């Protein structure tokens, strides 16, 4: 194909494509690895703005109102999410408190504020001030916004507390439930979709490119724009994000982060993640101990969820990333496609391991009745939180595209073949 054209690059295999014109409820997939590159849903800017504003207001309500009230021996205790963090900090676990504050409050608030700001200008068909910077921030925030994980943590905490005392859900709990529903939709609005909406509103454009011999094609993960450069690294010509032909030294960073995750995974399972003190004595609960407790309480469904989130998911992430690290240049199309699917799974499930940490801080805030009963995080909570962070950073550092560079499958990256389109119901 000759001349400059609007092109897309697959972020999982590097395959270049001519950008197609999609109709409503269609999506474009990579001809090489099958990754969805582009999709056009039914929601327009006004609908996205309404969801964003609603989510922002519900977020404020959810954090201002108590999540639940626990009653025991004539005493009652209620707590908001922020109070739970404050209690955890006061109990001598600043690392756990800081992690929960960031992923459960600060990052979601920043993400919703950025979306509302950008969409409010796009709704008026105006270029949003700071769009380049704010879209980059939105891209950074997305994997670290963990409200749905916190909501699941609330449900687990409710089951655990119901066995200790009388518990009544408060307005904050219902607000978090609504917020989880809204954020499920808003999670589809990533930074690339934001720039797509900006194009539809006529305030931004894709820049055509015509690759020449000796030039690197640098794909932007934030806005999907391609940048041509004589160097393997540079800046996106549209949003100014840092772009790379392949992530430099990604394997060494990935290995270092995985090693750190493995080191902390040992104390995370050996040391208690939670300590409960009552008049009858003190009990220490590890991650597996918490799963067994839920099972004994008859909540086998939640026990299974916690087991998957806190045991299966962390181990799976570490094992999968090690497999990808060791066998990243198989040269076989089918194997590399499987590796890409595994990598996408790791990207998706990464944050759900934070479940147990949220459960602990809620229990610590609600079940605080002095000498009658108290709950504190254990040393395992800090270690487990770090495991979650390190495994997520390892996945973000890894460059799955490098494995595709060794695959000779007859699909040349210079072909720029149009992607196939298929119906989507989003």
N, C-alpha and C positions, 0 to 999 in steps of 0.2 A: 504494500500500500504506500503510495507516494504522497508527499506533502505533509504539512502540519495538520494535526487532527486532535480532537479531544480524546484523550486516552486515560485508561485506568490501569493500575497495577495491582495484582492480587497480593495482599499483605502476608499470605501464608506460603506462596510459592514463587512470587515474583513475576508470574506470567503477565504480559502486557495485552491489553484489549482496547478496541475502539469502544468508546462509551456509547451505549445504545439509548434510544429514546423509549422510555417505558410508559406503559399505560397503567391506570389504577389497578392495584392488587397484582402487579407483576414484579418479578425480581430477576436479576441477572446473576448468573453463577459463573465461576471460573471454569474455563474449558479444560483446565489441567488438573486441578485438585478438587473442584466442586464447591469451593468456598463461596458464599453469597457475597457479591461485590456491591450490589446496588438493589434497592427495592423501593417501590412507590406504593405507599399505603393510602388509606382513605382519609386520614386525618390531615387537615390543612393547618396553617399557622394559627388561626384563631382557636381551633380545638386544642392544639398543643399548649397555647397560652393559657387557656381555661384550666387545663389539667395542672399546669405548673403553678398558677396562682392558687388554685384549690389546695394543692399539695403543700405549698408554703404556709398557708394559714393553718391547715391541719397539723403540720409539723410543729408550729408554735403552740397550738392547743395541747398536742400530745406531750410536749416537754414542760408545759406549765402545770398541767393537771396530774394528780397522783395516778399511778398505774393500778394500784390495788391497796386494800386495807386489810391488815392481818390482825385478828383479835385472839387473845389468849389470857385466861385468868383475870378477866375484867379489864385488861389493858388492850389498847389498839395502837397500831402503827401503820402509817401510810407513807409512801415515798414516790417522788417523781424520778425520772431517769437521771436527771442532773444531781438530785440528792443521793442517789445510789452511788454515783461517781464520787461525790464528796465524802460519803461514808467510807468508801474503799480507800480513798486517799488518807483519811484520818486513821484508818486501821494499819497504816504503814505499808501500803502497796501502791506507791505512786506510778509505777510502770503500768500496772493493770488499769488504774484509773485513767491514765493519759491515753492509752490505746483505745479504751472504750469511749472516752470523750471525743477523740479524733474521728473514729469510724462510725460512731453512733450519733454524733451531734454536729461537730464542726464541719466535717466533710459533706454530709448531706445538706446542711444549711447553706454552705458555700455553693454546692452544685445547684440547688433549687434557686438560689438568688441569681446565679449566673444565667440559668435558663430563663428565668422571668425577665431579667434585664434584656437579654438578647431578643427574646420572642416579642416583647412589648414594642421594640423598634421595628422588627420585621413585620409585625401586624400592620404598622403604619406605612410599610414599604419604604422604610428609611434604613440607612446603613447604621448598625448599632455601634456606638462609640466603644472602642476597645475590643471589637469583635475578634481580632487576631489573638490578643492576649487571653481574652476570656474563653475562647474556644479551646485554647491549649490547656487552660486550667480545668475546664470541663472534662477534657480527655483524661487528664491526670486524676481527677476526682472519681470518675465512674467506677473503677474496680474497688475503691476503698469506701464506698457508701454502703453501709451494711444494715439498713433499717429492717429489711425482711428477715435477716438473720436474728436481729434483736427481737422481733415479734415472735419468732419461733422460740427464742430463749424465754420470753415471757410465759408462753404456754407451758414449757417444761418446768419453770419455776412455780407456776400455779399448781401443777400436779404435786410437786414436791412439798409445797407449803400446806396444801390441803390435808396432808397427813399429820402435820404438826399442830395446826390451829385452824380456826375459822377464817376463811378468806373471802372477801367480797371484791369483785372487779370494780374499778373506778373509771371515770371518763377518759383518763389517759390511755387505758388499755384499748378502749374502743377507737380512740383517735389513732393509735398506732396501727390498729387493724385496717382502718380506712386508708391510712398513709401507705401501708404496705401494698394495698390494691392500686393506689394511684402511682406509686413508684414502679410497680410492675409494668405499667404502660410507659412511663417516662423513661425507663431504662432503654427502650428502643430508640430514644432520641439521643444518639451519640453525637460526637462532634462532627463526623462526616455528614450525618443527616442534617445537622444545623446548617452547614454550608450548602447542602442541597436545597434546603428551604430558602436560604438567602438567594440562591440562583432563581428559584421559582418566583420569588418576590421581586426579582429584577434589580437587586442591590449588589450582586456579586456574579462573577463569571468564571467558568473554567478557562484556563489559559492553554491554547493548543501548543503542542510540542512536536518537533520533527527531529528525532534522534539522529545524530551523525556518528560516523566511525570514530572510535576513541573516546566517546562521551559516556558517562555513567548516567543511567536513569534513576533518579532518587525519588522514591514514592513517599509522600507525606502520610503518616498515620492519623494526623489530626483532620485534614481536609481533603485528602485523596489527590491533591494536585501533584503532578509530576514536574520535577525540576531537572534540567540537564546541567551537568557539571563535568569538569575535567578531573575533579577530585571525588573520592569515595564518600565524602561527607560534605555537608553544606547546610544552607538554610532554605526552607520552602519559600518560593517566590510569591506565594499568596498569603500564608498565615505566619511566616517567619519561624515556624517550628524547626527544630533540629532534625535533619533528614540524613539517612545513611543508605548507601547501596546495600551493605550488610552491616549489622551492628558490630562495631569494633570490639575485639577481645570478649565477645559474648560468652564463649565457652569457659574461660577462666573465671569470669564473674559468676556464671551459673553454678560452677562447681564449688566455688567458695561459699555461696549462699546455701547450697544444698548441704554442704558439710556443716555449716552453722546450724541448719535446721535439724540435722541428725543428732548433733551434739546436744541440743536443747530438748530433743524429743525424749531422750532417756530420763532426765529428771522430771519432765512433764508427766511421765507415766509412773515413775517410782515415788515421787513426792505427792502428798495430798493436794488436790486442787481446791478442797474446801474443808474447813474445820467447824464442827458444830458442838457447842457447849450447852448442856442442859443441867438440871438439878440431878439427873441420873448419871452424869459423867460427860466425858468428851469423846467424840468420835471423829475420825479422819477419813475422808472420802477421796479416793483416787478417781480417775476418769472411768475406769471399768467398774469401780464401786458404785458410782452414780448410775451407771447403766443397770446394774443388778438391782439397785434400790427401786428404780422405776419399774422394773420387771416384777419385783415382789409386790409393788403397790397395785399391780394389775394393769398398768399402762404399758402394755407390751409394744404398742404402736410407737409411743414416744421413746421407749427404750431403744427400739430399732433405729429410730431417726437419730437419736443421740449417738448410738454406736456407730452408725454410718458417718455422721458428721465429725465425730471426735476421734474415731479410731480408723475406720476404713479410708476416709478421705485424706487425712494427712499421710498415711502410709502409701496410699495410691499415688498421691502427688509426687512423693519422693521417689518411689519406684519408677513411675513413668518418666520423670525428668532424668533419672539416671539412665534409663533405656535410651531415651532420645539423645542424651549426651554421648553415650558409648557408641551407639549405632546410628550416628547422624548422617552418614554418607554411604547408605546401602547401595545406591545406584539403581534400585529397583522401583519402578513406578508404583506398583501395588503396595509394597512395603512402606514407601514414603507417604503414600496416601493414608495408610493406617496410622503412621506416625503423626500426620497432620490432624487426623481425627482425635487421636489421644491428646495432642497438644491443646486442641480446642476444648476438650473435656476438662483438662487441668485449668484452663483459663476460666471456665464457667464455674467449677466447684470450689475454686480457691478460697473464697471468703466464708464458706459455710462452716469451716472448722472453728470459727470464732464463737460458735454457739455456746459452748460450755463456759466461756469467760463471761458472757452476758448473764448466764444463769447465776453464776456465783455472785456477781455484784448486786443483782436484784435480791437474792436471798440474804445477803449481808445487810442490805438496807431495811428490808421488811421484817426479818426475823431478829430484831434487836430489842430484847426485853430485859436487859440488864442481866442479873444473876439467874433469872428464870430460863432464858434461852438467848443465845447469840450465835451468829454465823460469821465466819471470817474467811477470806480467801486463803488458800494455802500456797506454799512455795511453788507448787506445780502450776498454778494459774499464770504466773509471770512467764515461766518457761514455755508453757503451751501457747500463750499469746505470741511469743517470739517465734515459735515454730510456724504459726500461721503467717506472720509477716515475712519471714525468710523464704518460705515456699512460694508465696505470691511474688516476691521480688525476683526469685529464681526464674519463675515462668515468664515474667515480664522482660528479663534480661536475655533470655534465650532467643535465638533467631532461627526459626524453623525453615526459613527460605534457603539457608546454606545447604541443607540436605537435598533440596531440589536441584541445586546447581550441578549435582553429580548424576542426575537422572537423564538418560538419553531415551526419551519417549517419542521422538519424532515431532514434538510440538515445539517449534522454535519461538523463542521469546521475541523475535523480530517480526513475526507474522502479523501481529495485531489483529487477529481474527475476532469478529464480533462475538460477544457472548450470547449464549442461548438464554431465552427468557422462559419463565414458567410461572404459573399462577401462584399467588400467595394470598393468604387470608388475614394479613395483618393490617 
